[in-house]
């Protein structure tokens, strides 16, 4: 799967499905463990991501690293990507047709990586992968089971780290939601419970009924 993911990244590097290809420096495909149980999906690359080709390397990325460290994880333990692989000009919001053009790349990534938990960061990733138009304010911290890449996945919406950069009080909410991630990963990795033993009724003759 790792080799196939790498080959797909090379293919996506020349993607021209939407207008964003005209103004980007490079495609920002994703980074991390290709076999990760936990996958983060953000919105779109910003200026620094567009320059370096790596998602979440600006201020929001530094906060993401800090939040991961707070639960004993690092980038090497997870996989990080975005809904869009090319930077929108001026870091504006993704447009519906851009999401539609790029979503196939994200779904292919999910199918190849086969994560068990997908944490969506912000509104755009949450609405796309949940298939519902509920905003992040209503659903953050509430896991739900969905089918992604043909497999059941636990979807866990979280505020985008950038929210805490603009509203410092949001940091506490982010930290609380992140603290649940180890529990969710443990839950999906737990072995299924063993079936209860079937108790056979004693023959009536042994019970002294005849």
SEGU-743367 format. One line per 5 residues: number of its first residue (from 1); their letters; for each residue z, x, y of N, C-alpha, C, CB. Coordinates in nm, 3 decimals, padded with zeros to 5 digits. Glycine has a CB too. Layout:
N
NUM) a) Z X Y Z X Y Z X Y Z X Y  ...
# end
This chain:
210
1) xxxxx) 00.000 00.082 -00.120 00.000 00.000 00.000 00.000 00.086 00.126 00.121 -00.093 00.000  00.073 00.199 00.122 00.079 00.286 00.240 -00.060 00.339 00.275 00.175 00.403 00.216  -00.135 00.380 00.173 -00.269 00.432 00.197 -00.361 00.323 00.250 -00.327 00.493 00.069  -00.343 00.202 00.196 -00.427 00.090 00.240 -00.393 00.052 00.385 -00.408 -00.032 00.147  -00.264 00.059 00.419 -00.222 00.030 00.556 -00.280 00.133 00.653 -00.069 00.027 00.567
6) xxxxx) -00.279 00.259 00.612 -00.336 00.366 00.696 -00.485 00.347 00.715 -00.308 00.504 00.632  -00.554 00.307 00.609 -00.697 00.283 00.619 -00.726 00.164 00.711 -00.757 00.258 00.479  -00.640 00.063 00.703 -00.660 -00.054 00.789 -00.635 -00.018 00.935 -00.569 -00.169 00.746  -00.535 00.068 00.960 -00.508 00.114 01.096 -00.630 00.184 01.155 -00.386 00.208 01.099  -00.697 00.265 01.074 -00.817 00.335 01.120 -00.928 00.237 01.152 -00.864 00.436 01.015
11) xxxxx) -00.935 00.130 01.074 -01.038 00.027 01.098 -01.009 -00.049 01.228 -01.043 -00.072 00.979  -00.882 -00.083 01.250 -00.844 -00.160 01.369 -00.858 -00.077 01.497 -00.700 -00.212 01.356  -00.855 00.055 01.484 -00.862 00.144 01.601 -00.989 00.124 01.682 -00.854 00.288 01.557  -01.093 00.068 01.622 -01.219 00.045 01.693 -01.246 -00.103 01.716 -01.335 00.108 01.616  -01.141 -00.187 01.703 -01.158 -00.331 01.714 -01.207 -00.372 01.853 -01.027 -00.402 01.682
16) xxxxx) -01.303 -00.464 01.856 -01.354 -00.517 01.984 -01.357 -00.670 01.979 -01.496 -00.461 02.015  -01.260 -00.730 01.911 -01.261 -00.875 01.895 -01.232 -00.950 02.025 -01.160 -00.915 01.790  -01.163 -00.885 02.119 -01.130 -00.955 02.243 -01.157 -00.866 02.365 -00.983 -01.000 02.242  -01.145 -00.924 02.483 -01.175 -00.855 02.608 -01.083 -00.736 02.635 -01.165 -00.951 02.724  -00.967 -00.732 02.572 -00.872 -00.625 02.600 -00.923 -00.489 02.555 -00.740 -00.654 02.533
21) xxxxx) -01.020 -00.488 02.466 -01.077 -00.361 02.419 -01.141 -00.284 02.534 -01.181 -00.387 02.310  -01.185 -00.356 02.637 -01.256 -00.291 02.747 -01.165 -00.207 02.836 -01.325 -00.396 02.832  -01.037 -00.245 02.845 -00.948 -00.175 02.938 -00.838 -00.091 02.875 -00.887 -00.271 03.026  -00.829 -00.093 02.744 -00.720 -00.019 02.680 -00.752 00.129 02.671 -00.693 -00.075 02.540  -00.646 00.210 02.658 -00.662 00.352 02.628 -00.684 00.370 02.478 -00.540 00.434 02.675
26) xxxxx) -00.605 00.297 02.400 -00.616 00.303 02.255 -00.546 00.183 02.193 -00.555 00.434 02.200  -00.578 00.156 02.068 -00.511 00.050 01.993 -00.370 00.097 01.957 -00.592 00.012 01.864  -00.274 00.006 01.967 -00.135 00.036 01.926 -00.110 -00.045 01.800 -00.029 00.001 02.042  -00.128 00.017 01.685 -00.128 -00.054 01.558 00.013 -00.088 01.510 -00.199 00.029 01.453  00.097 00.012 01.496 00.232 -00.008 01.445 00.289 00.124 01.399 00.234 -00.111 01.331
31) xxxxx) 00.419 00.127 01.373 00.485 00.250 01.332 00.606 00.217 01.245 00.527 00.334 01.455  00.638 00.308 01.153 00.757 00.291 01.071 00.729 00.303 00.923 00.820 00.159 01.099  00.821 00.251 00.844 00.814 00.258 00.699 00.714 00.154 00.647 00.954 00.236 00.636  00.606 00.196 00.580 00.508 00.099 00.530 00.562 00.013 00.416 00.385 00.172 00.483  00.680 00.047 00.366 00.743 -00.032 00.260 00.872 -00.097 00.308 00.770 00.055 00.137
36) xxxxx) 00.885 -00.115 00.439 01.010 -00.163 00.496 01.042 -00.307 00.454 01.004 -00.154 00.647  01.171 -00.333 00.432 01.216 -00.470 00.408 01.223 -00.548 00.539 01.354 -00.470 00.339  01.242 -00.476 00.652 01.258 -00.539 00.782 01.143 -00.499 00.875 01.395 -00.501 00.845  01.079 -00.598 00.932 00.966 -00.576 01.022 00.994 -00.644 01.156 00.833 -00.628 00.960  00.969 -00.573 01.265 00.984 -00.629 01.399 00.846 -00.655 01.457 01.065 -00.534 01.491
41) xxxxx) 00.831 -00.771 01.519 00.704 -00.807 01.583 00.731 -00.844 01.728 00.634 -00.924 01.508  00.679 -00.763 01.819 00.693 -00.790 01.961 00.572 -00.863 02.016 00.714 -00.661 02.037  00.551 -00.848 02.145 00.448 -00.925 02.215 00.317 -00.848 02.228 00.498 -00.964 02.353  00.319 -00.738 02.302 00.198 -00.662 02.329 00.236 -00.523 02.380 00.106 -00.736 02.431  00.147 -00.425 02.368 00.176 -00.291 02.422 00.186 -00.295 02.574 00.068 -00.191 02.379
46) xxxxx) 00.271 -00.209 02.630 00.278 -00.189 02.774 00.209 -00.059 02.811 00.424 -00.189 02.822  00.237 -00.011 02.931 00.170 00.110 02.981 00.198 00.231 02.891 00.216 00.140 03.125  00.325 00.256 02.861 00.360 00.376 02.783 00.307 00.365 02.640 00.513 00.396 02.782  00.310 00.243 02.585 00.259 00.225 02.449 00.108 00.250 02.444 00.291 00.082 02.397  00.040 00.202 02.547 -00.105 00.222 02.556 -00.140 00.370 02.566 -00.162 00.145 02.676
51) xxxxx) -00.057 00.446 02.635 -00.082 00.589 02.652 -00.053 00.667 02.525 00.003 00.644 02.766  00.054 00.629 02.454 00.097 00.707 02.337 00.049 00.651 02.204 00.247 00.714 02.335  00.006 00.526 02.203 -00.041 00.466 02.078 00.071 00.426 01.985 -00.132 00.561 02.008  00.193 00.414 02.037 00.311 00.380 01.957 00.382 00.262 02.022 00.408 00.503 01.943  00.419 00.159 01.945 00.487 00.044 02.005 00.631 00.076 02.046 00.486 -00.072 01.908
56) xxxxx) 00.676 00.011 02.151 00.815 00.018 02.197 00.860 00.162 02.225 00.906 -00.045 02.093  00.793 00.227 02.319 00.834 00.362 02.360 00.881 00.366 02.505 00.719 00.461 02.340  00.874 00.251 02.574 00.925 00.245 02.711 01.073 00.213 02.713 00.849 00.140 02.792  01.122 00.155 02.823 01.264 00.124 02.836 01.309 00.021 02.732 01.293 00.072 02.976  01.225 -00.079 02.706 01.259 -00.179 02.603 01.268 -00.112 02.466 01.154 -00.293 02.601
61) xxxxx) 01.182 -00.014 02.443 01.185 00.058 02.316 01.312 00.140 02.298 01.066 00.149 02.305  01.359 00.200 02.408 01.484 00.276 02.401 01.601 00.185 02.368 01.510 00.350 02.533  01.598 00.065 02.426 01.704 -00.031 02.395 01.693 -00.077 02.250 01.697 -00.152 02.490  01.572 -00.097 02.201 01.553 -00.134 02.061 01.611 -00.027 01.969 01.403 -00.156 02.030  01.587 00.100 02.001 01.643 00.209 01.922 01.796 00.203 01.922 01.595 00.345 01.976
66) xxxxx) 01.854 00.174 02.038 01.999 00.165 02.049 02.055 00.049 01.967 02.040 00.149 02.196  01.986 -00.064 01.971 02.029 -00.181 01.894 02.019 -00.153 01.744 01.945 -00.304 01.932  01.914 -00.083 01.703 01.900 -00.046 01.562 02.013 00.048 01.519 01.763 00.020 01.537  02.041 00.147 01.603 02.148 00.241 01.572 02.281 00.169 01.558 02.158 00.350 01.680  02.299 00.062 01.634 02.424 -00.014 01.629 02.447 -00.082 01.495 02.424 -00.116 01.737
71) xxxxx) 02.342 -00.101 01.416 02.358 -00.160 01.282 02.321 -00.059 01.173 02.270 -00.286 01.269  02.322 00.069 01.210 02.301 00.174 01.111 02.158 00.196 01.068 02.381 00.145 00.994  02.062 00.157 01.152 01.921 00.174 01.117 01.849 00.258 01.222 01.852 00.037 01.103  01.733 00.311 01.183 01.648 00.387 01.274 01.504 00.337 01.256 01.658 00.542 01.246  01.416 00.383 01.343 01.275 00.342 01.333 01.216 00.373 01.196 01.193 00.411 01.442
76) xxxxx) 01.258 00.483 01.137 01.203 00.523 01.008 01.239 00.425 00.897 01.251 00.662 00.972  01.339 00.339 00.921 01.385 00.245 00.820 01.315 00.110 00.829 01.533 00.225 00.832  01.245 00.084 00.939 01.184 -00.047 00.962 01.037 -00.027 00.998 01.259 -00.125 01.075  00.966 -00.138 01.019 00.829 -00.129 01.069 00.822 -00.209 01.199 00.725 -00.181 00.962  00.757 -00.152 01.300 00.750 -00.214 01.433 00.605 -00.230 01.475 00.827 -00.129 01.536
81) xxxxx) 00.570 -00.351 01.520 00.436 -00.377 01.568 00.441 -00.487 01.673 00.342 -00.416 01.451  00.325 -00.532 01.719 00.315 -00.638 01.818 00.212 -00.741 01.775 00.279 -00.580 01.956  00.218 -00.858 01.839 00.115 -00.960 01.816 -00.021 -00.906 01.859 00.149 -01.091 01.892  -00.029 -00.852 01.981 -00.152 -00.791 02.030 -00.148 -00.640 02.005 -00.172 -00.820 02.181  -00.261 -00.583 01.974 -00.269 -00.440 01.950 -00.325 -00.364 02.071 -00.356 -00.413 01.827
86) xxxxx) -00.369 -00.437 02.173 -00.422 -00.375 02.294 -00.343 -00.425 02.415 -00.574 -00.406 02.311  -00.327 -00.339 02.513 -00.247 -00.374 02.630 -00.319 -00.473 02.723 -00.211 -00.249 02.707  -00.254 -00.584 02.757 -00.311 -00.673 02.859 -00.300 -00.606 02.996 -00.238 -00.811 02.859  -00.397 -00.621 03.082 -00.391 -00.556 03.214 -00.269 -00.601 03.293 -00.519 -00.585 03.293  -00.202 -00.503 03.354 -00.084 -00.534 03.434 00.032 -00.586 03.354 -00.119 -00.633 03.537
91) xxxxx) 00.027 -00.568 03.222 00.133 -00.617 03.133 00.152 -00.769 03.143 00.266 -00.547 03.164  00.044 -00.840 03.174 00.053 -00.987 03.180 00.075 -01.044 03.040 -00.075 -01.047 03.244  00.108 -01.173 03.035 00.127 -01.241 02.907 -00.005 -01.246 02.829 00.182 -01.383 02.929  00.004 -01.244 02.696 -00.117 -01.262 02.616 -00.177 -01.399 02.639 -00.087 -01.242 02.466  -00.309 -01.407 02.636 -00.378 -01.535 02.649 -00.406 -01.591 02.509 -00.512 -01.519 02.729
96) xxxxx) -00.413 -01.725 02.498 -00.432 -01.786 02.364 -00.549 -01.730 02.286 -00.451 -01.933 02.379  -00.664 -01.706 02.353 -00.780 -01.656 02.279 -00.759 -01.512 02.233 -00.905 -01.665 02.364  -00.679 -01.435 02.307 -00.649 -01.298 02.266 -00.558 -01.298 02.143 -00.582 -01.220 02.382  -00.460 -01.389 02.143 -00.373 -01.402 02.026 -00.454 -01.443 01.904 -00.260 -01.504 02.052  -00.543 -01.539 01.923 -00.626 -01.587 01.813 -00.715 -01.476 01.758 -00.713 -01.706 01.859
101) xxxxx) -00.768 -01.393 01.846 -00.856 -01.284 01.803 -00.779 -01.176 01.728 -00.927 -01.223 01.922  -00.651 -01.157 01.762 -00.576 -01.044 01.708 -00.481 -01.081 01.594 -00.496 -00.981 01.817  -00.454 -01.210 01.577 -00.351 -01.249 01.480 -00.387 -01.209 01.337 -00.328 -01.398 01.487  -00.515 -01.201 01.307 -00.555 -01.161 01.173 -00.508 -01.020 01.139 -00.706 -01.168 01.159  -00.503 -00.932 01.238 -00.454 -00.796 01.215 -00.305 -00.799 01.178 -00.476 -00.708 01.340
106) xxxxx) -00.229 -00.882 01.249 -00.086 -00.892 01.221 -00.060 -00.949 01.082 -00.017 -00.979 01.327  -00.132 -01.055 01.047 -00.111 -01.115 00.916 -00.150 -01.018 00.805 -00.193 -01.245 00.904  -00.251 -00.937 00.829 -00.290 -00.836 00.730 -00.181 -00.731 00.716 -00.425 -00.769 00.769  -00.120 -00.691 00.828 -00.010 -00.595 00.822 00.105 -00.650 00.739 00.039 -00.562 00.964  00.139 -00.776 00.762 00.248 -00.839 00.687 00.216 -00.841 00.538 00.274 -00.983 00.738
111) xxxxx) 00.091 -00.873 00.505 00.050 -00.879 00.365 00.059 -00.743 00.297 -00.091 -00.934 00.354  00.028 -00.636 00.371 00.030 -00.502 00.314 00.171 -00.446 00.305 -00.056 -00.408 00.396  00.252 -00.468 00.407 00.387 -00.411 00.411 00.483 -00.492 00.322 00.440 -00.408 00.556  00.460 -00.623 00.314 00.543 -00.713 00.235 00.691 -00.706 00.274 00.527 -00.680 00.088  00.722 -00.723 00.402 00.863 -00.723 00.444 00.933 -00.848 00.389 00.875 -00.717 00.599
116) xxxxx) 01.063 -00.840 00.377 01.140 -00.956 00.333 01.201 -01.031 00.450 01.250 -00.913 00.236  01.223 -00.959 00.561 01.273 -01.019 00.684 01.181 -00.976 00.797 01.421 -00.978 00.712  01.134 -01.073 00.876 01.052 -01.043 00.994 01.128 -01.092 01.116 00.909 -01.111 00.985  01.168 -00.998 01.202 01.238 -01.032 01.325 01.136 -01.042 01.437 01.348 -00.927 01.359  01.119 -01.160 01.493 01.024 -01.181 01.602 01.097 -01.160 01.734 00.960 -01.323 01.594
121) xxxxx) 01.040 -01.078 01.820 01.102 -01.044 01.948 01.035 -01.121 02.061 01.093 -00.891 01.973  01.097 -01.228 02.104 01.044 -01.305 02.215 00.961 -01.425 02.173 00.962 -01.217 02.299  00.909 -01.496 02.274 00.841 -01.623 02.254 00.711 -01.614 02.177 00.814 -01.685 02.385  00.625 -01.519 02.213 00.490 -01.519 02.157 00.489 -01.493 02.007 00.405 -01.415 02.227  00.565 -01.394 01.963 00.571 -01.364 01.820 00.639 -01.478 01.744 00.646 -01.233 01.795
126) xxxxx) 00.743 -01.535 01.803 00.817 -01.642 01.737 00.731 -01.765 01.717 00.942 -01.678 01.817  00.660 -01.807 01.822 00.576 -01.926 01.811 00.460 -01.904 01.714 00.521 -01.964 01.948  00.401 -01.785 01.717 00.288 -01.757 01.628 00.329 -01.759 01.482 00.225 -01.623 01.662  00.437 -01.688 01.449 00.473 -01.671 01.308 00.553 -01.788 01.252 00.552 -01.544 01.291  00.618 -01.864 01.338 00.689 -01.983 01.290 00.595 -02.103 01.279 00.806 -02.017 01.383
131) xxxxx) 00.483 -02.097 01.355 00.392 -02.210 01.357 00.445 -02.327 01.438 00.364 -02.255 01.218  00.551 -02.301 01.517 00.612 -02.407 01.598 00.615 -02.361 01.744 00.756 -02.441 01.547  00.617 -02.457 01.834 00.615 -02.426 01.976 00.754 -02.423 02.039 00.529 -02.526 02.049  00.856 -02.406 01.958 00.992 -02.396 02.010 01.014 -02.260 02.072 01.096 -02.422 01.898  01.071 -02.257 02.193 01.094 -02.132 02.264 01.209 -02.052 02.206 01.120 -02.159 02.408
136) xxxxx) 01.214 -01.925 02.239 01.313 -01.833 02.184 01.455 -01.873 02.223 01.284 -01.692 02.232  01.473 -01.935 02.339 01.607 -01.976 02.381 01.668 -02.075 02.283 01.602 -02.038 02.520  01.585 -02.161 02.225 01.635 -02.263 02.132 01.656 -02.210 01.991 01.540 -02.380 02.128  01.578 -02.111 01.951 01.580 -02.074 01.808 01.633 -01.934 01.780 01.441 -02.085 01.753  01.669 -01.856 01.882 01.713 -01.719 01.855 01.837 -01.720 01.764 01.743 -01.643 01.987
141) xxxxx) 01.840 -01.623 01.673 01.954 -01.611 01.582 01.957 -01.712 01.470 02.078 -01.622 01.659  01.850 -01.791 01.456 01.845 -01.894 01.351 01.732 -01.861 01.253 01.823 -02.037 01.412  01.769 -01.810 01.138 01.668 -01.771 01.041 01.601 -01.893 00.979 01.729 -01.684 00.931  01.477 -01.875 00.937 01.402 -01.982 00.870 01.307 -01.920 00.769 01.325 -02.068 00.974  01.284 -01.989 00.660 01.193 -01.940 00.557 01.051 -01.986 00.589 01.236 -01.989 00.417
146) xxxxx) 00.959 -01.892 00.588 00.818 -01.922 00.613 00.734 -01.848 00.509 00.776 -01.883 00.759  00.607 -01.883 00.501 00.513 -01.813 00.415 00.424 -01.728 00.503 00.428 -01.912 00.328  00.429 -01.596 00.486 00.345 -01.503 00.560 00.281 -01.407 00.461 00.428 -01.425 00.668  00.153 -01.383 00.478 00.085 -01.293 00.385 00.089 -01.343 00.243 00.145 -01.157 00.392  00.099 -01.477 00.227 00.102 -01.536 00.093 00.234 -01.525 00.022 -00.001 -01.473 00.010
151) xxxxx) 00.339 -01.481 00.094 00.470 -01.462 00.032 00.579 -01.525 00.118 00.499 -01.311 00.011  00.690 -01.568 00.054 00.802 -01.620 00.133 00.870 -01.508 00.211 00.903 -01.691 00.042  00.897 -01.532 00.337 00.959 -01.434 00.426 01.068 -01.505 00.506 00.853 -01.368 00.520  01.177 -01.434 00.532 01.282 -01.487 00.618 01.249 -01.448 00.762 01.423 -01.434 00.575  01.216 -01.547 00.844 01.181 -01.522 00.984 01.308 -01.534 01.069 01.072 -01.622 01.033
156) xxxxx) 01.331 -01.433 01.154 01.455 -01.428 01.232 01.420 -01.403 01.379 01.551 -01.318 01.179  01.416 -01.507 01.461 01.381 -01.491 01.602 01.494 -01.425 01.683 01.346 -01.627 01.663  01.457 -01.330 01.768 01.551 -01.259 01.854 01.486 -01.248 01.993 01.587 -01.116 01.796  01.570 -01.243 02.096 01.515 -01.218 02.230 01.446 -01.082 02.233 01.628 -01.226 02.338  01.343 -01.071 02.313 01.278 -00.941 02.335 01.376 -00.849 02.407 01.145 -00.957 02.416
161) xxxxx) 01.386 -00.723 02.367 01.478 -00.631 02.436 01.457 -00.624 02.586 01.464 -00.493 02.378  01.334 -00.647 02.632 01.308 -00.644 02.776 01.391 -00.748 02.850 01.160 -00.666 02.803  01.431 -00.854 02.781 01.510 -00.959 02.846 01.642 -00.902 02.898 01.536 -01.075 02.750  01.700 -00.809 02.822 01.828 -00.750 02.863 01.810 -00.650 02.978 01.894 -00.680 02.745  01.688 -00.600 02.996 01.663 -00.508 03.108 01.664 -00.584 03.240 01.529 -00.433 03.089
166) xxxxx) 01.618 -00.708 03.235 01.614 -00.791 03.355 01.742 -00.872 03.375 01.494 -00.884 03.349  01.807 -00.906 03.263 01.931 -00.985 03.268 02.035 -00.915 03.182 01.907 -01.133 03.219  02.116 -00.827 03.242 02.211 -00.747 03.165 02.304 -00.830 03.074 02.295 -00.666 03.259  02.338 -00.953 03.115 02.426 -01.036 03.032 02.362 -01.069 02.898 02.460 -01.165 03.106  02.229 -01.057 02.889 02.157 -01.087 02.766 02.183 -00.983 02.658 02.009 -01.097 02.793
171) xxxxx) 02.232 -00.866 02.697 02.255 -00.759 02.600 02.355 -00.802 02.493 02.305 -00.633 02.671  02.458 -00.873 02.532 02.559 -00.918 02.435 02.497 -01.011 02.332 02.676 -00.988 02.507  02.409 -01.101 02.378 02.341 -01.193 02.286 02.254 -01.115 02.188 02.256 -01.296 02.364  02.182 -01.017 02.240 02.098 -00.934 02.154 02.181 -00.861 02.049 02.019 -00.832 02.237  02.291 -00.803 02.091 02.377 -00.730 01.998 02.431 -00.822 01.890 02.493 -00.663 02.073
176) xxxxx) 02.469 -00.943 01.928 02.521 -01.038 01.829 02.414 -01.077 01.729 02.574 -01.164 01.899  02.292 -01.101 01.776 02.183 -01.138 01.684 02.146 -01.021 01.594 02.060 -01.184 01.763  02.147 -00.900 01.648 02.116 -00.783 01.566 02.221 -00.761 01.457 02.105 -00.658 01.654  02.345 -00.793 01.486 02.452 -00.770 01.388 02.433 -00.851 01.261 02.587 -00.803 01.450  02.354 -00.956 01.267 02.331 -01.038 01.148 02.222 -00.982 01.058 02.295 -01.178 01.189
181) xxxxx) 02.144 -00.888 01.109 02.031 -00.837 01.031 02.073 -00.774 00.897 01.956 -00.736 01.113  02.174 -00.688 00.892 02.213 -00.633 00.762 02.250 -00.742 00.661 02.330 -00.538 00.778  02.316 -00.847 00.709 02.352 -00.959 00.621 02.227 -01.027 00.565 02.439 -01.061 00.696  02.128 -01.049 00.650 02.006 -01.116 00.606 01.929 -01.029 00.507 01.917 -01.149 00.726  01.922 -00.899 00.534 01.853 -00.808 00.441 01.927 -00.806 00.307 01.844 -00.665 00.500
186) xxxxx) 02.059 -00.803 00.313 02.137 -00.805 00.189 02.115 -00.934 00.111 02.285 -00.789 00.220  02.100 -01.044 00.185 02.080 -01.173 00.118 01.948 -01.177 00.043 02.086 -01.287 00.220  01.842 -01.132 00.106 01.711 -01.141 00.042 01.696 -01.037 -00.070 01.599 -01.121 00.145  01.777 -00.932 -00.066 01.771 -00.829 -00.170 01.869 -00.854 -00.283 01.797 -00.694 -00.110  01.954 -00.954 -00.268 02.054 -00.981 -00.372 01.985 -01.032 -00.498 02.159 -01.085 -00.322
191) xxxxx) 02.030 -00.985 -00.615 01.969 -01.034 -00.739 01.996 -01.183 -00.756 02.022 -00.956 -00.862  01.904 -01.255 -00.817 01.927 -01.399 -00.837 02.048 -01.421 -00.927 01.802 -01.466 -00.898  02.122 -01.527 -00.904 02.240 -01.553 -00.988 02.201 -01.577 -01.132 02.318 -01.673 -00.935  02.283 -01.529 -01.221 02.255 -01.550 -01.363 02.276 -01.697 -01.397 02.344 -01.460 -01.452  02.191 -01.751 -01.483 02.209 -01.892 -01.520 02.340 -01.912 -01.594 02.091 -01.941 -01.608
196) xxxxx) 02.402 -02.025 -01.570 02.528 -02.055 -01.638 02.503 -02.072 -01.787 02.595 -02.184 -01.579  02.595 -02.023 -01.869 02.576 -02.038 -02.014 02.575 -02.184 -02.054 02.686 -01.962 -02.091  02.490 -02.214 -02.152 02.479 -02.351 -02.202 02.582 -02.368 -02.313 02.336 -02.382 -02.253  02.672 -02.463 -02.293 02.776 -02.488 -02.394 02.725 -02.590 -02.494 02.907 -02.538 -02.327  02.723 -02.550 -02.620 02.675 -02.639 -02.725 02.791 -02.725 -02.774 02.612 -02.559 -02.843
201) xxxxx) 02.765 -02.851 -02.787 02.868 -02.941 -02.837 02.895 -02.911 -02.984 02.827 -03.090 -02.819  03.021 -02.920 -03.024 03.057 -02.899 -03.163 03.005 -03.015 -03.247 03.210 -02.884 -03.179  02.956 -02.986 -03.367 02.913 -03.095 -03.456 03.027 -03.192 -03.479 02.863 -03.041 -03.592  02.994 -03.319 -03.489 03.098 -03.421 -03.502 03.185 -03.398 -03.624 03.036 -03.557 -03.509  03.129 -03.348 -03.733 03.207 -03.330 -03.854 03.319 -03.228 -03.832 03.116 -03.285 -03.970
206) xxxxx) 03.288 -03.123 -03.744 03.391 -03.019 -03.718 03.500 -03.075 -03.629 03.329 -02.893 -03.653  03.469 -03.179 -03.553 03.569 -03.236 -03.465 03.659 -03.335 -03.539 03.500 -03.304 -03.346  03.631 -03.352 -03.669 03.714 -03.441 -03.749 03.689 -03.586 -03.723 03.857 -03.412 -03.724  03.567 -03.615 -03.673 03.538 -03.756 -03.646 03.486 -03.827 -03.768 03.439 -03.769 -03.533  03.443 -03.751 -03.869 03.393 -03.812 -03.993 03.462 -03.748 -04.111 03.238 -03.797 -04.004
# end
